[in-house]
Amino acid sequence: MSNNLTRRPDPLEDFFRGFFVRPVDFGGGPTTSLSTDAPQMRVDVKENADGYEVHAELPGMKKEDIHVHIDGPVVSISAERKQEKEIKEGEKVLRTERYFGKVSRSFQLGQEIDEAKASAKFNDGVLELALPKKAEAQAKRLTID
């Protein structure tokens, strides 16, 4: 006697499988000029003898909406984007869209940063940070009296 169990596929299980992980598009399509993409931040970090260079891509962000915080060797970058678009036909509002998104990244570098000498520039959607290393404290030998 063989005891073979077969499981029949449940059509509802197939329908709901992956339902909550797929992005859902509520219209708009390619004709909508308001971007509803979540803001993203791609970060490159380079180290040299004197410090670190950080390039963070923040397309669509404004300089005023970007914040950089340095705490010892930890660097935190955050940015927030707000967009609104209203499509009118005469005085009748046909559609209003709003998008608010925030992105942030924190990372720890190999050495503490000299905050007083650090600098930041923002051009064409790219944040450039120059983060000089803090001079390491030299051990001091005490003489005994």
DSSP file (Angstrom, degrees, kcal/mol; ACC not computed):
  #  RESIDUE AA STRUCTURE BP1 BP2  ACC     N-H-->O    O-->H-N    N-H-->O    O-->H-N    TCO  KAPPA ALPHA  PHI   PSI    X-CA   Y-CA   Z-CA
    1    1 A M              0   0    0      0, 0.0     2,-0.4     0, 0.0     0, 0.0   0.000 360.0 360.0 360.0 123.3    0.0    0.0    0.0
    2    2 A S        -     0   0    0      2,-0.0     2,-0.8     1,-0.0     0, 0.0  -0.841 360.0-151.4-102.1 141.2    1.4    3.3   -0.9
    3    3 A N        +     0   0    0     -2,-0.4     2,-0.6     2,-0.0    -1,-0.0  -0.704  24.7 172.2-112.1  78.5    0.3    6.3    0.9
    4    4 A N        -     0   0    0     -2,-0.8     2,-0.5     2,-0.0    -2,-0.0  -0.774  13.9-162.7 -92.5 123.0    0.6    9.1   -1.6
    5    5 A L        -     0   0    0     -2,-0.6     2,-0.4     2,-0.0    -2,-0.0  -0.899   4.6-168.2-104.4 130.9   -0.8   12.5   -0.6
    6    6 A T        -     0   0    0     -2,-0.5     2,-0.6     2,-0.0    -2,-0.0  -0.952  11.0-145.3-117.8 140.0   -1.4   15.0   -3.2
    7    7 A R        -     0   0    0     -2,-0.4    -2,-0.0     3,-0.0     3,-0.0  -0.893  11.7-140.7-105.7 126.4   -2.1   18.6   -2.5
    8    8 A R        -     0   0    0     -2,-0.6     2,-0.1     1,-0.1    -2,-0.0  -0.684  28.0-108.7 -84.5 136.4   -4.5   20.4   -4.8
    9    9 A P        -     0   0    0      0, 0.0    -1,-0.1     0, 0.0     3,-0.1  -0.424  25.7-134.9 -66.1 135.7   -3.6   24.0   -5.5
   10   10 A D     >  -     0   0    0      1,-0.2     4,-1.9    -2,-0.1     3,-0.3  -0.823   6.1-150.0 -90.8 119.4   -5.9   26.5   -3.9
   11   11 A P  H  > S+     0   0    0      0, 0.0     4,-1.7     0, 0.0    -1,-0.2   0.852  97.1  52.0 -61.4 -33.7   -6.8   29.2   -6.4
   12   12 A L  H  > S+     0   0    0      2,-0.2     4,-2.3     1,-0.2     5,-0.2   0.873 106.3  54.0 -69.9 -34.9   -7.2   31.8   -3.7
   13   13 A E  H  > S+     0   0    0     -3,-0.3     4,-1.4     1,-0.2    -1,-0.2   0.911 109.2  48.4 -63.8 -41.3   -3.7   31.0   -2.3
   14   14 A D  H  < S+     0   0    0     -4,-1.9    -1,-0.2     1,-0.2    -2,-0.2   0.873 110.7  52.1 -64.5 -37.0   -2.3   31.6   -5.8
   15   15 A F  H  < S+     0   0    0     -4,-1.7    -2,-0.2     1,-0.2    -1,-0.2   0.915 115.5  38.9 -66.4 -43.1   -4.1   34.8   -6.1
   16   16 A F  H >< S+     0   0    0     -4,-2.3     3,-2.1    -5,-0.1     4,-0.5   0.618  86.0 114.1 -86.1 -12.1   -2.8   36.2   -2.8
   17   17 A R  T 3< S-     0   0    0     -4,-1.4    -4,-0.0     1,-0.3    -3,-0.0  -0.428  97.0  -2.6 -62.8 121.0    0.7   34.9   -3.1
   18   18 A G  T >> S+     0   0    0     -2,-0.3     4,-1.0     1,-0.1     3,-0.9   0.488  95.8 126.2  78.0   2.6    3.0   37.9   -3.5
   19   19 A F  T <4 S+     0   0    0     -3,-2.1     3,-0.4     1,-0.2    -2,-0.1   0.892  73.6  46.1 -60.4 -40.3    0.1   40.3   -3.4
   20   20 A F  T 34 S+     0   0    0     -4,-0.5    -1,-0.2     1,-0.2    -3,-0.1   0.548 111.5  51.1 -84.6  -6.0    1.5   42.3   -0.6
   21   21 A V  T <4 S+     0   0    0     -3,-0.9    -1,-0.2     2,-0.1    -2,-0.2   0.536  90.7  88.5-105.7  -8.0    5.0   42.6   -2.0
   22   22 A R  S  < S-     0   0    0     -4,-1.0     2,-0.2    -3,-0.4    -4,-0.0  -0.720  82.6-116.7 -88.7 137.3    4.1   43.8   -5.4
   23   23 A P        -     0   0    0      0, 0.0     2,-0.5     0, 0.0    -2,-0.1  -0.499  27.3-142.5 -69.7 142.7    3.8   47.5   -6.0
   24   24 A V        -     0   0    0     -2,-0.2     2,-0.6     2,-0.0     0, 0.0  -0.919   4.2-147.9-110.4 130.0    0.4   48.5   -7.0
   25   25 A D        -     0   0    0     -2,-0.5     2,-0.3     1,-0.1     3,-0.1  -0.865   5.3-164.7 -99.6 121.4   -0.2   51.3   -9.6
   26   26 A F        -     0   0    0     -2,-0.6     2,-0.1     1,-0.3    -1,-0.1  -0.289  56.1 -79.3 -99.6  47.9   -3.3   53.4   -9.0
   27   27 A G  S    S+     0   0    0     -2,-0.3     2,-1.3     1,-0.1    -1,-0.3  -0.437  89.9 109.8  92.2-167.0   -3.4   55.0  -12.4
   28   28 A G    >   +     0   0    0     -2,-0.1     3,-0.7    -3,-0.1     4,-0.5  -0.488  51.0 177.6  92.5 -65.5   -1.4   57.8  -13.7
   29   29 A G  G >   -     0   0    0     -2,-1.3     3,-1.2     1,-0.2    -3,-0.0  -0.063  56.3 -36.3  60.2-162.2    0.7   55.8  -16.0
   30   30 A P  G 3  S+     0   0    0      0, 0.0    -1,-0.2     0, 0.0    -2,-0.0   0.637 130.9  66.7 -71.9 -13.2    3.3   57.3  -18.3
   31   31 A T  G <  S+     0   0    0     -3,-0.7     2,-0.4     2,-0.0    -2,-0.2   0.633  78.1  96.0 -83.6 -11.1    1.3   60.4  -19.0
   32   32 A T    <   -     0   0    0     -3,-1.2    -5,-0.0    -4,-0.5    -3,-0.0  -0.666  55.9-165.8 -81.4 126.6    1.6   61.7  -15.4
   33   33 A S        +     0   0    0     -2,-0.4     2,-0.6     2,-0.1    -1,-0.1   0.572  63.8  94.5 -89.2  -8.7    4.5   64.1  -15.0
   34   34 A L  S    S-     0   0    0      2,-0.0     2,-0.5    51,-0.0    -2,-0.1  -0.747  76.3-135.9 -83.6 120.1    4.4   63.9  -11.2
   35   35 A S        -     0   0    0     -2,-0.6    -2,-0.1     1,-0.1    48,-0.0  -0.636  23.1-177.8 -79.6 125.0    7.0   61.3  -10.2
   36   36 A T        +     0   0    0     -2,-0.5     2,-0.2     2,-0.1    -1,-0.1   0.179  39.7 128.5-104.9  15.5    5.7   59.0   -7.4
   37   37 A D        -     0   0    0      1,-0.1     3,-0.1    62,-0.0    -2,-0.0  -0.478  68.6-109.4 -68.7 140.2    8.9   57.1   -7.2
   38   38 A A        -     0   0    0     -2,-0.2    -1,-0.1     1,-0.1    -2,-0.1  -0.468  42.5-100.3 -66.1 140.4   10.2   56.9   -3.6
   39   39 A P        -     0   0    0      0, 0.0     2,-0.3     0, 0.0    -1,-0.1  -0.339  43.7-162.1 -63.5 145.6   13.3   59.0   -3.2
   40   40 A Q        -     0   0    0     19,-0.2     2,-0.4    63,-0.1    63,-0.1  -0.890  11.9-155.2-127.2 157.8   16.6   57.1   -3.4
   41   41 A M        -     0   0    0     -2,-0.3     2,-0.5    17,-0.1    17,-0.2  -0.950   4.0-168.9-137.5 116.6   20.1   57.8   -2.3
   42   42 A R  E     -A   57   0A   0     15,-0.9    15,-2.8    -2,-0.4     2,-0.4  -0.911  16.0-162.9-102.8 129.8   23.1   56.1   -3.8
   43   43 A V  E     -A   56   0A   0     -2,-0.5     2,-0.4    13,-0.2    13,-0.2  -0.941  14.2-170.6-122.3 132.6   26.3   56.8   -1.8
   44   44 A D  E     -A   55   0A   0     11,-2.7    11,-2.6    -2,-0.4     2,-0.5  -0.980   8.9-168.1-116.1 132.8   29.9   56.4   -2.8
   45   45 A V  E     -A   54   0A   0     -2,-0.4     2,-0.4     9,-0.2     9,-0.2  -0.984   4.8-177.1-124.0 126.8   32.6   56.7   -0.1
   46   46 A K  E     -A   53   0A   0      7,-2.9     7,-3.0    -2,-0.5     2,-0.4  -0.959  11.0-151.6-122.1 141.7   36.3   57.0   -0.9
   47   47 A E  E     +A   52   0A   0     -2,-0.4     2,-0.2     5,-0.2     5,-0.2  -0.914  17.1 170.6-113.0 138.8   39.1   57.2    1.6
   48   48 A N        -     0   0    0      3,-2.9     3,-0.1    -2,-0.4    -2,-0.0  -0.729  52.9 -85.0-128.6-175.6   42.5   58.9    1.2
   49   49 A A  S    S+     0   0    0     -2,-0.2     3,-0.1     1,-0.2    84,-0.0   0.833 125.7  38.8 -62.6 -33.4   45.3   59.7    3.6
   50   50 A D  S    S-     0   0    0      1,-0.1    83,-2.9    82,-0.1     2,-0.3   0.719 124.8 -56.2 -92.9 -22.7   43.7   62.9    4.9
   51   51 A G  E     - B   0 132A   0     81,-0.3    -3,-2.9    -3,-0.1     2,-0.3  -0.911  62.5 -57.2 177.6-152.9   40.0   62.0    5.0
   52   52 A Y  E     -AB  47 131A   0     79,-2.5    79,-2.9    -2,-0.3     2,-0.5  -0.932  26.1-151.3-126.5 146.2   37.0   60.7    3.2
   53   53 A E  E     -AB  46 130A   0     -7,-3.0    -7,-2.9    -2,-0.3     2,-0.5  -0.983  16.2-169.0-115.3 128.2   35.1   61.9    0.1
   54   54 A V  E     -AB  45 129A   0     75,-2.3    75,-2.8    -2,-0.5     2,-0.5  -0.971   8.2-172.3-120.4 129.8   31.4   61.1    0.0
   55   55 A H  E     -AB  44 128A   0    -11,-2.6   -11,-2.7    -2,-0.5     2,-0.5  -0.987   7.5-176.5-118.9 120.7   29.2   61.5   -3.1
   56   56 A A  E     -AB  43 127A   0     71,-2.6    71,-3.1    -2,-0.5     2,-0.6  -0.975  19.3-140.6-119.8 122.9   25.4   61.0   -2.5
   57   57 A E  E     +AB  42 126A   0    -15,-2.8   -15,-0.9    -2,-0.5    69,-0.2  -0.732  27.8 166.9 -84.8 120.9   23.0   61.1   -5.4
   58   58 A L    >   -     0   0    0     67,-3.6     3,-1.6    -2,-0.6   -17,-0.1  -0.572  15.0-169.9-131.8  68.4   19.8   62.9   -4.5
   59   59 A P  T 3  S+     0   0    0      0, 0.0   -19,-0.2     0, 0.0     3,-0.1  -0.326  71.7  15.6 -64.6 140.2   18.0   63.6   -7.7
   60   60 A G  T 3  S+     0   0    0      1,-0.3     2,-0.2   -21,-0.1    65,-0.0   0.435  97.7 124.0  81.5  -1.2   15.0   66.0   -7.4
   61   61 A M    <   -     0   0    0     -3,-1.6     2,-0.3    20,-0.1    -1,-0.3  -0.566  55.7-132.2 -91.2 156.6   16.0   67.2   -4.0
   62   62 A K    >   -     0   0    0     18,-0.3     3,-1.5    -2,-0.2     4,-0.2  -0.813  20.9-120.4-103.7 149.4   16.5   70.8   -3.0
   63   63 A K  G >  S+     0   0    0     -2,-0.3     3,-1.4     1,-0.3    -1,-0.1   0.856 112.9  57.7 -55.8 -37.7   19.6   72.0   -1.1
   64   64 A E  G 3  S+     0   0    0      1,-0.3    -1,-0.3     3,-0.0    -3,-0.0   0.717 101.8  56.1 -67.6 -20.8   17.4   73.3    1.7
   65   65 A D  G <  S+     0   0    0     -3,-1.5    15,-1.3     2,-0.0     2,-0.4   0.333  89.9  90.0 -95.8   7.2   15.8   69.8    2.3
   66   66 A I  E <   -D   79   0B   0     -3,-1.4     2,-0.4    -4,-0.2    13,-0.2  -0.888  53.9-172.1-109.2 134.7   19.1   68.0    2.8
   67   67 A H  E     -D   78   0B   0     11,-3.1    11,-2.6    -2,-0.4     2,-0.4  -0.989   5.7-167.0-129.0 133.5   20.6   67.6    6.3
   68   68 A V  E     -D   77   0B   0     -2,-0.4     2,-0.4     9,-0.2     9,-0.2  -0.979   5.9-173.6-120.7 130.6   24.1   66.1    7.2
   69   69 A H  E     -D   76   0B   0      7,-2.8     7,-2.8    -2,-0.4     2,-0.5  -0.989   4.5-165.1-126.6 131.0   24.9   65.2   10.8
   70   70 A I  E     +D   75   0B   0     -2,-0.4     2,-0.4     5,-0.2     5,-0.2  -0.968  11.5 172.4-118.6 127.4   28.4   64.1   11.9
   71   71 A D  E >   -D   74   0B   0      3,-2.8     3,-2.0    -2,-0.5    -2,-0.0  -0.821  66.4 -63.1-134.5  93.3   28.9   62.4   15.3
   72   72 A G  T 3  S-     0   0    0     -2,-0.4    41,-1.9     1,-0.3    39,-0.1  -0.537 121.2 -12.7  65.8-119.9   32.5   61.2   15.6
   73   73 A P  T 3  S+     0   0    0      0, 0.0    36,-3.1     0, 0.0     2,-0.5   0.460 118.0  97.2 -90.6  -0.4   33.0   58.5   12.9
   74   74 A V  E <   -DE  71 108B   0     -3,-2.0    -3,-2.8    34,-0.2     2,-0.5  -0.788  52.9-169.5 -97.4 126.4   29.2   58.3   12.1
   75   75 A V  E     -DE  70 107B   0     32,-2.8    32,-2.2    -2,-0.5     2,-0.4  -0.954   1.2-170.0-114.6 129.8   27.8   60.3    9.2
   76   76 A S  E     -DE  69 106B   0     -7,-2.8    -7,-2.8    -2,-0.5     2,-0.4  -0.980   2.8-173.9-122.4 130.4   24.0   60.7    8.7
   77   77 A I  E     +DE  68 105B   0     28,-3.1    28,-2.7    -2,-0.4     2,-0.3  -0.986   8.9 173.2-121.9 129.8   22.5   62.1    5.6
   78   78 A S  E     +DE  67 104B   0    -11,-2.6   -11,-3.1    -2,-0.4     2,-0.3  -0.985   4.6 178.0-136.2 150.0   18.7   62.7    5.3
   79   79 A A  E     -DE  66 103B   0     24,-2.6    24,-2.6    -2,-0.3     2,-0.4  -0.993  11.5-156.2-149.1 149.8   16.6   64.4    2.7
   80   80 A E  E     - E   0 102B   0    -15,-1.3     2,-0.4    -2,-0.3   -18,-0.3  -0.995   5.7-160.1-133.0 134.6   12.9   65.1    2.2
   81   81 A R  E     - E   0 101B   0     20,-3.1    20,-2.5    -2,-0.4     2,-0.4  -0.938   5.7-173.8-117.4 135.3   11.0   65.7   -1.0
   82   82 A K  E     + E   0 100B   0     -2,-0.4     2,-0.4    18,-0.2    18,-0.2  -0.995   9.5 172.0-127.2 127.1    7.6   67.3   -1.3
   83   83 A Q  E     - E   0  99B   0     16,-2.8    16,-2.8    -2,-0.4     2,-0.4  -0.992   7.1-179.3-134.8 143.4    5.8   67.6   -4.6
   84   84 A E  E     + E   0  98B   0     -2,-0.4     2,-0.4    14,-0.2    14,-0.2  -0.997   0.4 179.9-138.8 144.5    2.3   68.6   -5.5
   85   85 A K  E     - E   0  97B   0     12,-2.7    12,-3.3    -2,-0.4     2,-0.5  -0.984   5.5-169.4-145.9 133.3    0.5   68.8   -8.8
   86   86 A E  E     - E   0  96B   0     -2,-0.4     2,-0.6    10,-0.2    10,-0.2  -0.988   7.8-157.1-125.5 128.0   -3.0   69.9   -9.6
   87   87 A I  E     - E   0  95B   0      8,-3.0     7,-2.1    -2,-0.5     8,-1.5  -0.918  18.5-176.5-106.7 121.4   -4.6   69.4  -13.0
   88   88 A K  E     - E   0  93B   0     -2,-0.6     2,-0.5     5,-0.2     5,-0.2  -0.865  23.8-162.7-118.2 150.1   -7.5   71.8  -13.7
   89   89 A E  E >  S- E   0  92B   0      3,-2.4     3,-1.4    -2,-0.3     2,-0.4  -0.883  77.7 -46.5-127.8  99.0   -9.8   72.2  -16.6
   90   90 A G  T 3  S-     0   0    0     -2,-0.5    -2,-0.0     1,-0.2     0, 0.0  -0.665 119.1 -31.2  73.7-129.2  -11.3   75.6  -16.2
   91   91 A E  T 3  S+     0   0    0     -2,-0.4     2,-0.5    -3,-0.1    -1,-0.2   0.440 118.0  99.8 -99.0  -3.2  -12.2   76.0  -12.6
   92   92 A K  E <  S-E   89   0B   0     -3,-1.4    -3,-2.4     1,-0.0     2,-0.6  -0.744  70.6-137.8 -89.2 123.8  -13.0   72.4  -12.1
   93   93 A V  E     +E   88   0B   0     -2,-0.5    -5,-0.2    -5,-0.2     3,-0.1  -0.700  22.4 179.2 -82.0 121.7  -10.3   70.4  -10.4
   94   94 A L  E     -     0   0B   0     -7,-2.1     2,-0.3    -2,-0.6    -1,-0.2   0.840  65.3  -4.9 -90.1 -38.4   -9.9   67.1  -12.2
   95   95 A R  E     -E   87   0B   0     -8,-1.5    -8,-3.0     2,-0.0     2,-0.4  -0.970  52.6-165.3-158.7 140.0   -7.1   65.6  -10.1
   96   96 A T  E     -E   86   0B   0     -2,-0.3     2,-0.4   -10,-0.2   -10,-0.2  -0.999  13.8-171.0-127.1 129.2   -4.7   66.6   -7.3
   97   97 A E  E     -E   85   0B   0    -12,-3.3   -12,-2.7    -2,-0.4     2,-0.4  -0.955   4.2-176.9-122.6 140.5   -1.6   64.6   -6.5
   98   98 A R  E     -E   84   0B   0     -2,-0.4     2,-0.4   -14,-0.2   -14,-0.2  -0.985   2.7-172.9-132.6 145.2    0.8   65.0   -3.6
   99   99 A Y  E     +E   83   0B   0    -16,-2.8   -16,-2.8    -2,-0.4     2,-0.4  -0.978   5.2 176.5-140.6 127.9    3.9   63.1   -2.8
  100  100 A F  E     +E   82   0B   0     -2,-0.4     2,-0.3   -18,-0.2   -18,-0.2  -0.997  13.3 166.6-128.3 126.6    6.0   63.3    0.3
  101  101 A G  E     -E   81   0B   0    -20,-2.5   -20,-3.1    -2,-0.4     2,-0.4  -0.997  17.3-163.6-143.4 147.0    9.0   61.1    0.7
  102  102 A K  E     -E   80   0B   0     -2,-0.3     2,-0.4   -22,-0.2   -22,-0.2  -0.985   6.2-176.2-131.5 141.1   12.0   61.0    3.1
  103  103 A V  E     +E   79   0B   0    -24,-2.6   -24,-2.6    -2,-0.4     2,-0.3  -0.989   5.9 174.5-134.5 144.1   15.2   59.1    2.6
  104  104 A S  E     -E   78   0B   0     -2,-0.4     2,-0.4   -26,-0.2   -26,-0.2  -0.997  10.0-170.9-149.8 151.0   18.1   58.8    5.0
  105  105 A R  E     -E   77   0B   0    -28,-2.7   -28,-3.1    -2,-0.3     2,-0.4  -0.997   1.9-173.2-139.5 140.1   21.4   56.9    5.3
  106  106 A S  E     +E   76   0B   0     -2,-0.4     2,-0.3   -30,-0.2   -30,-0.2  -0.994  10.9 169.1-131.2 141.0   23.9   56.5    8.2
  107  107 A F  E     -E   75   0B   0    -32,-2.2   -32,-2.8    -2,-0.4     2,-0.5  -0.994  28.3-127.2-150.5 153.7   27.2   54.9    8.0
  108  108 A Q  E     -E   74   0B   0     -2,-0.3   -34,-0.2   -34,-0.2     2,-0.2  -0.882  21.3-152.7-106.6 130.5   30.3   54.6   10.2
  109  109 A L        -     0   0    0    -36,-3.1     4,-0.1    -2,-0.5   -57,-0.0  -0.467  29.3-106.8 -94.1 170.2   33.7   55.5    8.9
  110  110 A G  S    S+     0   0    0     -2,-0.2     2,-0.3     2,-0.1    -1,-0.1   0.629  98.6  26.4 -74.6 -14.0   37.0   54.0   10.1
  111  111 A Q  S    S-     0   0    0    -38,-0.2    -2,-0.2   -39,-0.1    -1,-0.0  -0.979  92.5 -88.2-147.5 155.5   38.1   57.2   11.9
  112  112 A E        -     0   0    0     -2,-0.3    22,-2.8    22,-0.2     2,-0.4  -0.309  43.2-124.4 -66.0 150.2   36.5   60.2   13.6
  113  113 A I  B     -F  133   0C   0    -41,-1.9     2,-1.2    20,-0.2    20,-0.2  -0.763  10.1-126.8 -99.3 139.7   35.8   63.2   11.4
  114  114 A D    >>  -     0   0    0     18,-2.8     3,-1.2    -2,-0.4     4,-0.7  -0.735  26.1-169.5 -82.9  95.5   37.0   66.7   12.2
  115  115 A E  G >4 S+     0   0    0     -2,-1.2     3,-0.6     1,-0.3    -1,-0.2   0.810  79.3  62.3 -60.3 -32.4   33.7   68.5   12.0
  116  116 A A  G 34 S+     0   0    0      1,-0.2    -1,-0.3    -3,-0.1    -2,-0.1   0.795 111.5  37.3 -66.2 -28.1   35.2   72.0   12.0
  117  117 A K  G <4 S+     0   0    0     -3,-1.2    -1,-0.2    15,-0.1    -2,-0.2   0.451  91.3 113.3-103.1  -2.1   37.0   71.3    8.7
  118  118 A A    <<  -     0   0    0     -4,-0.7     2,-0.3    -3,-0.6    13,-0.2  -0.390  45.3-171.1 -70.9 147.2   34.3   69.3    7.0
  119  119 A S  E     -C  130   0A   0     11,-2.1    11,-2.6    -2,-0.1     2,-0.3  -0.963  10.1-159.1-139.6 157.9   32.6   70.8    4.0
  120  120 A A  E     -C  129   0A   0     -2,-0.3     2,-0.3     9,-0.2     9,-0.2  -0.996   6.2-177.0-139.3 141.9   29.6   70.1    1.8
  121  121 A K  E     -C  128   0A   0      7,-2.3     7,-3.3    -2,-0.3     2,-0.4  -0.976   9.5-158.8-133.6 149.0   28.5   71.1   -1.8
  122  122 A F  E     +C  127   0A   0     -2,-0.3     2,-0.4     5,-0.2     5,-0.2  -0.939  22.7 158.4-132.6 111.6   25.3   70.3   -3.7
  123  123 A N  E >   -C  126   0A   0      3,-2.1     3,-2.0    -2,-0.4    -2,-0.1  -0.999  65.4 -12.9-136.0 133.0   25.4   70.5   -7.5
  124  124 A D  T 3  S-     0   0    0     -2,-0.4    -1,-0.1     1,-0.3     3,-0.1   0.831 128.1 -48.9  50.2  42.3   23.1   68.9  -10.1
  125  125 A G  T 3  S+     0   0    0      1,-0.2   -67,-3.6   -64,-0.1     2,-0.5   0.571 114.6 112.7  79.5   9.1   21.5   66.5   -7.6
  126  126 A V  E <   -BC  57 123A   0     -3,-2.0    -3,-2.1   -69,-0.2     2,-0.5  -0.966  53.7-152.9-120.8 123.0   24.8   65.3   -6.1
  127  127 A L  E     -BC  56 122A   0    -71,-3.1   -71,-2.6    -2,-0.5     2,-0.5  -0.811  12.9-163.8 -90.1 125.9   25.9   66.0   -2.6
  128  128 A E  E     -BC  55 121A   0     -7,-3.3    -7,-2.3    -2,-0.5     2,-0.4  -0.958   4.9-171.0-115.9 122.0   29.7   66.1   -2.2
  129  129 A L  E     -BC  54 120A   0    -75,-2.8   -75,-2.3    -2,-0.5     2,-0.6  -0.934  12.1-161.6-112.7 133.5   31.1   65.9    1.3
  130  130 A A  E     -BC  53 119A   0    -11,-2.6   -11,-2.1    -2,-0.4   -77,-0.2  -0.964  16.1-177.5-110.1 112.7   34.8   66.4    2.2
  131  131 A L  E     -B   52   0A   0    -79,-2.9   -79,-2.5    -2,-0.6   -13,-0.1  -0.846  10.5-156.4-119.1  94.1   35.3   64.9    5.6
  132  132 A P  E     -B   51   0A   0      0, 0.0   -18,-2.8     0, 0.0   -81,-0.3  -0.396  25.3-109.8 -70.2 145.9   38.9   65.3    7.0
  133  133 A K  B     -F  113   0C   0    -83,-2.9     2,-0.3   -20,-0.2   -20,-0.2  -0.472  30.1-115.8 -73.7 143.8   40.1   62.8    9.5
  134  134 A K        -     0   0    0    -22,-2.8   -22,-0.2    -2,-0.2     2,-0.1  -0.632  36.7-104.6 -78.3 137.2   40.5   64.0   13.1
  135  135 A A        -     0   0    0     -2,-0.3     2,-0.2     1,-0.1    -1,-0.1  -0.407  39.2-116.3 -62.6 131.8   44.1   63.9   14.2
  136  136 A E        -     0   0    0     -2,-0.1     2,-0.3     1,-0.1    -1,-0.1  -0.463  29.3-108.3 -71.7 140.3   44.5   61.0   16.6
  137  137 A A        -     0   0    0     -2,-0.2     2,-0.3     1,-0.1    -1,-0.1  -0.509  33.7-129.0 -69.4 130.8   45.5   61.9   20.1
  138  138 A Q        -     0   0    0     -2,-0.3     2,-0.1     1,-0.1    -1,-0.1  -0.602  23.5-109.5 -82.2 140.9   49.1   60.9   20.8
  139  139 A A        -     0   0    0     -2,-0.3     2,-0.5     1,-0.0    -1,-0.1  -0.456  33.2-144.4 -66.8 139.0   49.8   58.9   23.9
  140  140 A K        -     0   0    0     -2,-0.1     2,-0.5    -3,-0.0    -1,-0.0  -0.914   1.3-141.9-112.9 132.5   51.6   61.0   26.5
  141  141 A R        -     0   0    0     -2,-0.5     2,-0.4     1,-0.0    -2,-0.0  -0.799  16.8-144.7 -94.1 127.9   54.2   59.5   28.8
  142  142 A L        -     0   0    0     -2,-0.5     2,-0.4     1,-0.0    -2,-0.0  -0.717   6.3-138.2 -91.5 137.6   54.1   60.8   32.3
  143  143 A T        -     0   0    0     -2,-0.4     2,-0.5     2,-0.0    -1,-0.0  -0.790  19.4-128.8 -92.2 140.3   57.3   61.3   34.2
  144  144 A I              0   0    0     -2,-0.4    -1,-0.0     1,-0.1     0, 0.0  -0.764 360.0 360.0 -92.8 126.4   57.1   60.3   37.8
  145  145 A D              0   0    0     -2,-0.5    -1,-0.1     0, 0.0    -2,-0.0   0.445 360.0 360.0 -82.9 360.0   58.3   62.8   40.3
